[in-house]
Amino acid sequence: MSTPVRAVLALGSNLGERSTTLTEAVDELTADPAVLRCSVSDVVQTRPVGGPADQPDFLNQVVEVETTLAPLELLRHCQAVEQLHHRTREVRWGPRTLDVDIITYGDTTSDDEVLTLPHPRAAERAFVLQPWAWMDPQARLGGELVADLAARAADRDGLTRYAPDGNG
């Protein structure tokens, strides 16, 4: 692929030095010359959605990139960055050092079992939608303003803007 495509990535962490992990992950994702950083959202802290009870809170962030990687190549790149942070996949929606999801890849739609685009649950997750709306107030997902979707998201009440206290 040679024509750059804008993609939105969502990052989350609820184990270890969460804030440091997100900062490093953004740098690692965009260290590849095929992935150019365009915008980075503020960080939010959220209660876990789904998964085992009693997990630590997540820090979440959204990044917009411009990439010449094809969708599955971008997915492999995101998973490689997760592995740098010792990501394990033992329990669905369980605690993790780093999660990187591709939310959108240009206007591409796909029902592929490996990579569904846009992300199938993004339109209902405030922890993706709100930081994205702050980063890009005109952003749209499925024809709707991301900010409007964020305002209706069921997990909206559990979200706060993260103020680093030095404890990550």
Accessible surface in RSA format (square Angstrom, percent):
REM  Atomic radii and reference values for relative SASA: ProtOr
REM  Chains: A
REM  Algorithm: Lee & Richards
REM  Probe-radius: 1.40
REM  Slices: 20
REM RES _ NUM      All-atoms   Total-Side   Main-Chain    Non-polar    All polar
REM                ABS   REL    ABS   REL    ABS   REL    ABS   REL    ABS   REL
RES MET A   1   121.92  63.1  45.64  30.2  76.28 181.6  61.43  52.2  60.49  80.1
RES SER A   2    99.72  84.3  78.00 104.1  21.71  50.0  50.38 107.3  49.34  69.1
RES THR A   3    95.62  68.0  91.54  92.8   4.08   9.7  62.20  83.5  33.42  50.5
RES PRO A   4    70.35  51.3  53.92  49.2  16.43  59.7  53.92  44.5  16.43 102.1
RES VAL A   5    26.39  17.4  22.20  20.1   4.19  10.1  26.39  22.9   0.00   0.0
RES ARG A   6   117.05  49.1 111.92  57.1   5.13  12.2  42.51  58.1  74.54  45.2
RES ALA A   7     0.11   0.1   0.00   0.0   0.11   0.3   0.11   0.2   0.00   0.0
RES VAL A   8     7.63   5.0   7.63   6.9   0.00   0.0   7.63   6.6   0.00   0.0
RES LEU A   9     0.03   0.0   0.03   0.0   0.00   0.0   0.03   0.0   0.00   0.0
RES ALA A  10     9.30   8.5   7.71  11.9   1.59   3.6   7.88  11.1   1.41   3.7
RES LEU A  11     1.50   0.8   0.00   0.0   1.50   3.8   1.24   0.9   0.25   0.7
RES GLY A  12     4.01   4.9   0.00   N/A   4.01   4.9   2.33   6.4   1.67   3.7
RES SER A  13     0.00   0.0   0.00   0.0   0.00   0.0   0.00   0.0   0.00   0.0
RES ASN A  14     2.20   1.5   0.00   0.0   2.20   5.3   0.00   0.0   2.20   2.1
RES LEU A  15    65.04  36.2  62.59  44.8   2.45   6.2  64.38  45.2   0.66   1.8
RES GLY A  16    65.34  80.6   0.00   N/A  65.34  80.6  39.90 109.5  25.44  57.0
RES GLU A  17   104.53  60.0 100.57  76.1   3.96   9.4  45.25  87.5  59.28  48.4
RES ARG A  18    39.30  16.5  39.30  20.0   0.00   0.0   7.07   9.7  32.23  19.5
RES SER A  19    27.17  23.0  25.89  34.6   1.28   2.9   6.31  13.4  20.86  29.2
RES THR A  20    67.62  48.1  63.02  63.9   4.60  11.0  39.59  53.2  28.03  42.4
RES THR A  21    13.45   9.6  13.21  13.4   0.25   0.6   0.32   0.4  13.13  19.9
RES LEU A  22     1.52   0.8   1.52   1.1   0.00   0.0   1.52   1.1   0.00   0.0
RES THR A  23    83.73  59.6  78.38  79.5   5.35  12.8  58.04  78.0  25.69  38.8
RES GLU A  24    75.79  43.5  74.30  56.2   1.49   3.5  25.82  49.9  49.97  40.8
RES ALA A  25     0.00   0.0   0.00   0.0   0.00   0.0   0.00   0.0   0.00   0.0
RES VAL A  26     5.79   3.8   5.67   5.1   0.12   0.3   5.79   5.0   0.00   0.0
RES ASP A  27    70.18  49.2  65.14  64.8   5.04  11.9  25.40  59.8  44.78  44.7
RES GLU A  28    51.64  29.6  44.35  33.6   7.28  17.3  25.14  48.6  26.49  21.6
RES LEU A  29     0.09   0.1   0.09   0.1   0.00   0.0   0.09   0.1   0.00   0.0
RES THR A  30    24.82  17.7   6.08   6.2  18.75  44.7   3.51   4.7  21.32  32.2
RES ALA A  31    79.18  72.8  45.73  70.6  33.45  76.1  56.38  79.4  22.80  60.4
RES ASP A  32    43.76  30.6  36.60  36.4   7.15  16.9  11.68  27.5  32.08  32.0
RES PRO A  33   138.80 101.2  98.91  90.2  39.89 145.0 112.14  92.6  26.66 165.7
RES ALA A  34    22.92  21.1  15.94  24.6   6.99  15.9  21.57  30.4   1.35   3.6
RES VAL A  35     2.25   1.5   0.14   0.1   2.11   5.1   0.14   0.1   2.11   5.7
RES LEU A  36   109.54  61.0 106.72  76.4   2.81   7.1 109.31  76.8   0.23   0.6
RES ARG A  37   103.90  43.6  86.78  44.2  17.12  40.8  31.00  42.4  72.90  44.2
RES CYS A  38    44.24  33.5   8.27   9.2  35.96  84.5   9.82  24.9  34.42  37.1
RES SER A  39    38.94  32.9  32.02  42.7   6.91  15.9  13.70  29.2  25.24  35.4
RES VAL A  40    56.39  37.1  27.71  25.1  28.68  69.1  27.71  24.1  28.68  77.8
RES SER A  41     6.16   5.2   0.00   0.0   6.16  14.2   1.71   3.6   4.45   6.2
RES ASP A  42    68.94  48.3  60.87  60.6   8.07  19.1  15.32  36.0  53.62  53.5
RES VAL A  43    28.16  18.5  24.11  21.8   4.05   9.7  24.11  21.0   4.05  11.0
RES VAL A  44     0.00   0.0   0.00   0.0   0.00   0.0   0.00   0.0   0.00   0.0
RES GLN A  45    49.16  27.5  47.96  35.1   1.20   2.9   5.07  10.8  44.09  33.4
RES THR A  46     6.11   4.3   5.00   5.1   1.11   2.6   4.45   6.0   1.66   2.5
RES ARG A  47   144.06  60.5 139.99  71.4   4.07   9.7  56.13  76.7  87.92  53.3
RES PRO A  48    38.45  28.0  17.96  16.4  20.49  74.5  18.55  15.3  19.90 123.7
RES VAL A  49    69.70  45.9  51.07  46.2  18.63  44.9  54.25  47.1  15.45  41.9
RES GLY A  50    43.58  53.7   0.00   N/A  43.58  53.7  27.66  75.9  15.92  35.7
RES GLY A  51    38.12  47.0   0.00   N/A  38.12  47.0   9.98  27.4  28.14  63.0
RES PRO A  52    54.29  39.6  38.52  35.1  15.77  57.3  50.61  41.8   3.67  22.8
RES ALA A  53    89.75  82.5  58.33  90.0  31.42  71.5  69.09  97.3  20.66  54.7
RES ASP A  54   149.66 104.8 103.82 103.3  45.84 108.4  40.83  96.1 108.83 108.5
RES GLN A  55    20.22  11.3   2.67   2.0  17.55  41.8   5.08  10.8  15.14  11.5
RES PRO A  56    63.39  46.2  51.36  46.8  12.04  43.8  63.39  52.3   0.00   0.0
RES ASP A  57    51.36  36.0  45.57  45.4   5.78  13.7   7.78  18.3  43.58  43.5
RES PHE A  58    18.12   9.1  18.12  11.2   0.00   0.0  18.12  11.0   0.00   0.0
RES LEU A  59     0.00   0.0   0.00   0.0   0.00   0.0   0.00   0.0   0.00   0.0
RES ASN A  60     9.71   6.7   9.71   9.4   0.00   0.0   1.08   2.6   8.63   8.3
RES GLN A  61    16.62   9.3  16.10  11.8   0.53   1.3   0.00   0.0  16.62  12.6
RES VAL A  62     0.38   0.3   0.38   0.3   0.00   0.0   0.38   0.3   0.00   0.0
RES VAL A  63     0.20   0.1   0.20   0.2   0.00   0.0   0.20   0.2   0.00   0.0
RES GLU A  64    27.87  16.0  27.87  21.1   0.00   0.0   1.19   2.3  26.68  21.8
RES VAL A  65     0.00   0.0   0.00   0.0   0.00   0.0   0.00   0.0   0.00   0.0
RES GLU A  66    48.69  28.0  45.97  34.8   2.72   6.5   2.46   4.8  46.23  37.7
RES THR A  67     1.14   0.8   0.00   0.0   1.14   2.7   1.14   1.5   0.00   0.0
RES THR A  68    45.30  32.2  41.02  41.6   4.28  10.2  28.43  38.2  16.87  25.5
RES LEU A  69    29.45  16.4  29.32  21.0   0.13   0.3  29.45  20.7   0.00   0.0
RES ALA A  70    33.11  30.4  33.11  51.1   0.00   0.0  33.11  46.6   0.00   0.0
RES PRO A  71    35.30  25.7  35.30  32.2   0.00   0.0  35.30  29.1   0.00   0.0
RES LEU A  72    76.98  42.9  75.90  54.3   1.09   2.7  75.90  53.3   1.09   2.9
RES GLU A  73    72.13  41.4  68.00  51.4   4.13   9.8  16.49  31.9  55.64  45.4
RES LEU A  74     0.04   0.0   0.04   0.0   0.00   0.0   0.04   0.0   0.00   0.0
RES LEU A  75    20.15  11.2  20.15  14.4   0.00   0.0  20.15  14.2   0.00   0.0
RES ARG A  76   141.47  59.4 135.71  69.2   5.76  13.7  67.89  92.8  73.58  44.6
RES HIS A  77    32.31  17.7  26.25  18.2   6.06  15.5  20.50  21.1  11.81  13.7
RES CYS A  78     0.02   0.0   0.02   0.0   0.00   0.0   0.02   0.1   0.00   0.0
RES GLN A  79    67.98  38.0  67.85  49.6   0.13   0.3  16.93  36.0  51.05  38.7
RES ALA A  80    55.10  50.7  46.05  71.1   9.05  20.6  52.22  73.5   2.88   7.6
RES VAL A  81     4.18   2.8   4.18   3.8   0.00   0.0   4.18   3.6   0.00   0.0
RES GLU A  82     1.31   0.8   1.31   1.0   0.00   0.0   0.00   0.0   1.31   1.1
RES GLN A  83    99.10  55.4  88.60  64.8  10.50  25.0  44.18  94.0  54.92  41.7
RES LEU A  84   112.42  62.6  90.78  64.9  21.64  54.4  95.26  66.9  17.16  46.2
RES HIS A  85    22.64  12.4  17.42  12.1   5.22  13.3  10.00  10.3  12.64  14.7
RES HIS A  86   146.71  80.2 135.45  94.1  11.26  28.8  95.83  98.8  50.88  59.2
RES ARG A  87    27.78  11.7  20.60  10.5   7.18  17.1   0.39   0.5  27.39  16.6
RES THR A  88    79.16  56.3  68.31  69.3  10.85  25.8  52.50  70.5  26.65  40.3
RES ARG A  89   139.47  58.6  99.81  50.9  39.65  94.4  64.51  88.2  74.96  45.4
RES GLU A  90   147.99  85.0 108.13  81.8  39.87  94.9  45.58  88.2 102.41  83.6
RES VAL A  91    87.24  57.4  70.04  63.4  17.20  41.4  74.59  64.8  12.65  34.3
RES ARG A  92   160.17  67.2 136.67  69.7  23.50  55.9  70.31  96.1  89.86  54.5
RES TRP A  93    91.06  36.5  82.90  40.1   8.16  19.2  77.59  41.4  13.47  21.8
RES GLY A  94     3.46   4.3   0.00   N/A   3.46   4.3   1.76   4.8   1.70   3.8
RES PRO A  95    53.33  38.9  40.65  37.1  12.67  46.1  40.65  33.6  12.67  78.8
RES ARG A  96    27.00  11.3  24.52  12.5   2.48   5.9   3.53   4.8  23.47  14.2
RES THR A  97    35.52  25.3  34.42  34.9   1.10   2.6  34.42  46.2   1.10   1.7
RES LEU A  98     0.00   0.0   0.00   0.0   0.00   0.0   0.00   0.0   0.00   0.0
RES ASP A  99    20.87  14.6  20.71  20.6   0.16   0.4   0.95   2.2  19.92  19.9
RES VAL A 100     4.93   3.2   0.00   0.0   4.93  11.9   0.00   0.0   4.93  13.4
RES ASP A 101    35.97  25.2  33.64  33.5   2.32   5.5   2.73   6.4  33.23  33.1
RES ILE A 102     3.71   2.1   0.00   0.0   3.71   8.9   0.00   0.0   3.71  10.1
RES ILE A 103     1.47   0.8   1.47   1.1   0.00   0.0   1.47   1.1   0.00   0.0
RES THR A 104    18.33  13.0  17.87  18.1   0.46   1.1  12.10  16.3   6.23   9.4
RES TYR A 105     5.50   2.6   5.39   3.1   0.11   0.3   5.39   4.1   0.11   0.1
RES GLY A 106    34.66  42.7   0.00   N/A  34.66  42.7  21.20  58.2  13.46  30.1
RES ASP A 107   147.35 103.2 118.28 117.7  29.07  68.7  43.45 102.3 103.90 103.6
RES THR A 108    53.60  38.1  41.46  42.0  12.15  28.9  29.76  40.0  23.84  36.0
RES THR A 109   108.27  77.0  85.73  86.9  22.54  53.7  53.67  72.1  54.60  82.5
RES SER A 110    34.22  28.9  23.18  30.9  11.04  25.4  22.86  48.7  11.36  15.9
RES ASP A 111   138.77  97.2 109.37 108.9  29.39  69.5  36.56  86.0 102.21 101.9
RES ASP A 112    64.73  45.3  52.90  52.7  11.82  28.0  23.16  54.5  41.57  41.5
RES GLU A 113   173.95  99.9 132.76 100.4  41.18  98.1  53.94 104.3 120.00  98.0
RES VAL A 114    96.18  63.3  71.35  64.6  24.83  59.8  76.80  66.7  19.38  52.6
RES LEU A 115    15.10   8.4  12.22   8.7   2.88   7.2  14.37  10.1   0.73   2.0
RES THR A 116    42.65  30.3  35.76  36.3   6.89  16.4  18.26  24.5  24.39  36.9
RES LEU A 117     5.79   3.2   1.23   0.9   4.55  11.4   1.23   0.9   4.55  12.3
RES PRO A 118    46.43  33.8  42.25  38.5   4.18  15.2  42.25  34.9   4.18  26.0
RES HIS A 119    24.83  13.6  18.56  12.9   6.26  16.0   9.70  10.0  15.13  17.6
RES PRO A 120    76.74  55.9  42.12  38.4  34.62 125.8  51.36  42.4  25.39 157.8
RES ARG A 121    70.04  29.4  69.72  35.5   0.31   0.7  27.54  37.6  42.50  25.8
RES ALA A 122     0.29   0.3   0.00   0.0   0.29   0.7   0.29   0.4   0.00   0.0
RES ALA A 123    47.83  44.0  39.78  61.4   8.05  18.3  39.88  56.2   7.95  21.1
RES GLU A 124   109.30  62.8 100.07  75.7   9.23  22.0  34.62  67.0  74.68  61.0
RES ARG A 125    26.92  11.3  26.88  13.7   0.04   0.1   4.10   5.6  22.82  13.8
RES ALA A 126     0.03   0.0   0.03   0.0   0.00   0.0   0.03   0.0   0.00   0.0
RES PHE A 127    32.77  16.4  31.86  19.7   0.92   2.4  31.86  19.3   0.92   2.6
RES VAL A 128     3.63   2.4   3.61   3.3   0.02   0.0   3.63   3.2   0.00   0.0
RES LEU A 129     0.00   0.0   0.00   0.0   0.00   0.0   0.00   0.0   0.00   0.0
RES GLN A 130    15.93   8.9  15.93  11.6   0.00   0.0   0.00   0.0  15.93  12.1
RES PRO A 131     0.00   0.0   0.00   0.0   0.00   0.0   0.00   0.0   0.00   0.0
RES TRP A 132     8.53   3.4   8.53   4.1   0.00   0.0   5.51   2.9   3.02   4.9
RES ALA A 133     6.68   6.1   2.97   4.6   3.71   8.4   3.40   4.8   3.28   8.7
RES TRP A 134    80.04  32.1  53.74  26.0  26.30  61.8  44.86  23.9  35.18  57.1
RES MET A 135    34.71  18.0   3.24   2.1  31.47  74.9  11.82  10.0  22.89  30.3
RES ASP A 136    46.70  32.7  44.75  44.5   1.95   4.6  10.58  24.9  36.13  36.0
RES PRO A 137    83.36  60.8  77.34  70.5   6.02  21.9  77.96  64.4   5.40  33.5
RES GLN A 138   136.51  76.3 126.17  92.2  10.34  24.6  57.19 121.7  79.32  60.2
RES ALA A 139     9.04   8.3   2.53   3.9   6.52  14.8   8.71  12.3   0.34   0.9
RES ARG A 140   141.33  59.3 119.61  61.0  21.73  51.7  46.94  64.2  94.39  57.2
RES LEU A 141    12.91   7.2   7.79   5.6   5.12  12.9  10.00   7.0   2.90   7.8
RES GLY A 142    76.64  94.5   0.00   N/A  76.64  94.5  43.13 118.4  33.50  75.0
RES GLY A 143    61.49  75.8   0.00   N/A  61.49  75.8  34.30  94.1  27.19  60.9
RES GLU A 144    72.97  41.9  70.22  53.1   2.75   6.6  30.51  59.0  42.46  34.7
RES LEU A 145    50.09  27.9  48.18  34.5   1.91   4.8  48.18  33.8   1.91   5.1
RES VAL A 146     0.43   0.3   0.43   0.4   0.00   0.0   0.43   0.4   0.00   0.0
RES ALA A 147    42.20  38.8  34.72  53.6   7.48  17.0  36.25  51.0   5.96  15.8
RES ASP A 148    69.08  48.4  66.73  66.4   2.35   5.6  10.72  25.2  58.36  58.2
RES LEU A 149    14.32   8.0  12.65   9.1   1.67   4.2  12.97   9.1   1.35   3.6
RES ALA A 150     0.25   0.2   0.25   0.4   0.00   0.0   0.25   0.4   0.00   0.0
RES ALA A 151    74.68  68.7  48.05  74.1  26.64  60.6  50.40  71.0  24.28  64.3
RES ARG A 152   149.02  62.6 117.09  59.7  31.93  76.0  76.32 104.3  72.70  44.1
RES ALA A 153    10.83  10.0   0.00   0.0  10.83  24.6   4.89   6.9   5.94  15.7
RES ALA A 154   107.68  99.0  68.21 105.3  39.47  89.8  79.52 112.0  28.17  74.6
RES ASP A 155    30.22  21.2  19.00  18.9  11.21  26.5  27.30  64.3   2.91   2.9
RES ARG A 156    83.12  34.9  80.17  40.9   2.95   7.0  22.07  30.2  61.05  37.0
RES ASP A 157   134.07  93.9 106.04 105.5  28.03  66.3  34.98  82.3  99.09  98.8
RES GLY A 158    12.12  14.9   0.00   N/A  12.12  14.9   5.55  15.2   6.57  14.7
RES LEU A 159    16.93   9.4   3.23   2.3  13.70  34.4   3.23   2.3  13.70  36.9
RES THR A 160    84.17  59.9  79.34  80.4   4.83  11.5  71.25  95.7  12.92  19.5
RES ARG A 161   129.25  54.3 107.16  54.6  22.09  52.6  50.77  69.4  78.47  47.6
RES TYR A 162    32.19  15.0  13.26   7.5  18.93  49.3  14.63  11.0  17.56  21.6
RES ALA A 163    81.92  75.3  64.96 100.2  16.96  38.6  67.13  94.5  14.79  39.2
RES PRO A 164   100.37  73.2  75.19  68.5  25.18  91.5  75.19  62.1  25.18 156.5
RES ASP A 165   102.08  71.5  68.65  68.3  33.43  79.1  42.30  99.5  59.78  59.6
RES GLY A 166    73.58  90.7   0.00   N/A  73.58  90.7  41.35 113.5  32.23  72.2
RES ASN A 167   118.64  81.8  96.83  93.6  21.81  52.5  29.16  70.2  89.47  86.5
RES GLY A 168    11.55  14.2   0.00   N/A  11.55  14.2   6.62  18.2   4.93  11.1
END  Absolute sums over single chains surface
CHAIN  1 A     8544.0       6606.8       1937.2       4507.5       4036.5
END  Absolute sums over all chains
TOTAL          8544.0       6606.8       1937.2       4507.5       4036.5
